[in-house]
């Protein structure tokens, strides 16, 4: 059983139990699983595939957990970026990680733009809003993606 399967199993067994609490927000296992499926499907539809590297530069939040599990469901490799990195160390991480996509909070845009002046055009970015609007951004990203995966749509998942 992998982490994605563990989340799905727990969501079936305990759908209304709180899975994550952070700064006054809480999300149940069922809601977490649904949002993870939506994001995974949205990322898949945008071209991210199993084995692709995805760098994540986000502050601690429930959205980070959603991104983590969505990438696990997709089979993509998450490479977390230390949010304090700038300039040469950040450029090194981006170069070595060879990401197909960078998911970042807008608060890190300046550091990324400065670093990307070297090689930015080759790395697609999905910018998330401020912490206050992150939930709205996640909904916008996943608005057209289905909320569940069926056996027929799981071909892209690693087991």
Residue pairs with C-beta under 8 A, 6 or more apart in sequence:
1 9
2 72
2 158
2 159
3 69
3 72
4 36
4 69
4 72
4 73
4 157
5 159
7 29
7 32
7 33
7 36
7 69
8 33
10 17
10 19
10 29
11 29
11 30
11 32
11 33
14 29
15 28
15 29
15 30
16 28
16 29
16 30
17 28
17 29
18 26
18 27
18 28
18 29
19 27
19 28
19 29
19 31
19 32
19 65
20 26
20 27
20 32
20 62
20 65
22 60
22 61
22 62
23 61
25 62
27 35
27 62
27 65
32 65
32 66
32 69
33 69
34 147
34 148
35 66
35 70
35 138
35 142
36 66
36 69
36 70
36 73
37 70
37 73
37 145
37 146
37 147
37 148
37 149
38 70
38 142
38 145
38 146
38 147
39 66
39 67
39 70
39 138
39 141
39 142
39 145
40 69
40 70
40 71
40 73
40 74
40 145
40 149
41 142
41 145
41 146
41 149
41 153
42 141
42 142
42 144
42 145
43 54
43 70
43 71
43 74
43 76
43 101
44 74
44 156
45 144
45 145
46 101
47 100
48 54
48 74
48 76
48 100
48 101
49 74
49 75
49 76
49 100
49 156
50 74
50 75
50 76
50 156
50 157
50 158
51 75
51 76
51 77
52 76
52 77
52 99
52 100
52 101
53 76
53 77
53 79
53 97
53 98
53 99
53 100
54 71
54 76
54 77
54 78
54 79
54 99
54 100
54 101
54 102
54 103
55 78
55 79
55 80
55 81
55 93
55 94
55 97
55 99
55 101
55 102
55 103
55 104
56 64
56 67
56 68
56 71
56 78
56 79
56 80
56 81
56 102
56 103
56 104
57 80
57 81
57 83
57 102
57 103
57 104
57 105
57 108
57 112
58 64
58 67
58 83
58 103
58 104
58 105
58 128
59 83
59 105
59 107
59 131
61 131
61 134
63 128
63 134
63 135
63 138
66 138
67 78
67 103
68 78
71 77
71 78
72 78
73 149
73 157
74 156
74 157
75 156
75 157
75 158
76 100
79 93
79 97
79 99
81 90
81 93
81 102
81 104
82 93
83 108
85 93
85 111
86 111
86 114
86 115
87 111
87 114
87 115
90 111
90 112
90 115
91 115
91 118
91 119
94 102
94 115
94 116
94 119
94 123
95 119
99 123
100 124
101 123
101 124
101 125
101 126
102 112
102 123
102 124
102 125
102 126
103 125
103 126
103 128
104 112
104 125
104 126
104 127
104 128
105 127
105 128
105 129
105 130
105 131
105 134
106 127
106 128
106 129
106 130
107 130
109 127
112 120
112 125
113 120
116 123
126 141
128 134
128 137
128 138
129 136
129 137
146 153
149 157
